[in-house]
Amino acid sequence: MDQGIGNELPGRHRTSDLRPSARWLVLIESGGFMLARLFDAGRQQLAEFDASTEEAVQMAKGQPLLSDAQQPEWDQALMGHSLDERRQAQVYALGV
C-alpha cells in the first residue's frame, strides 16, 4: 500500500517553471474595449484579459510607463492592432 492507505499516490510535482514570467503589460484598445495583454521578455503573448479589472490596475500601479507601442519591437506582437490603437496604448515594464 506504500502509505497511500489503499489509494494510489499522486505523481511527483514539477519543479521547473511552467511558463516564462511576464515582463511587459500593454493596455490597448481593441474594437472599443480596453485589453490588458501580458508579454514575456521576447514579446510573446502570455495572457489577455479585460483592462478594467482590478488585477490590471494593480499590475500597472507603481510600474514605469515607458511609452506607446509604436516602436518596431512591438510590430510582431501587436500585429492585429491599428497604428492609432498602438499610438494610444500604454506599455509598462513589469519588475520581476
Residue, then its C-alpha position, 0 to 999 in steps of 0.5 A: m500500500d506504500q502509505g497511500i492507505g489503499n489509494e494510489l499516490p499522486g505523481r511527483h510535482r514539477t519543479s521547473d517553471l511552467r511558463p516564462s514570467a511576464r515582463w511587459l503589460v500593454l493596455i490597448e484598445s481593441g474594437g472599443f474595449m480596453l485589453a490588458r495583454l501580458f508579454d514575456a521578455g521576447r514579446q510573446q503573448l502570455a495572457e489577455f484579459d479585460a483592462s478594467t479589472e482590478e488585477a490590471v490596475q494593480m499590475a500597472k500601479g507603481q510600474p514605469l510607463l515607458s511609452d506607446a507601442q509604436q516602436p518596431e519591437w512591438d510590430q510582431a506582437l501587436m500585429g492585429h492592432s491599428l497604428d492609432e490603437r498602438r499610438q494610444a496604448q500604454v506599455y509598462a515594464l513589469g519588475v520581476 
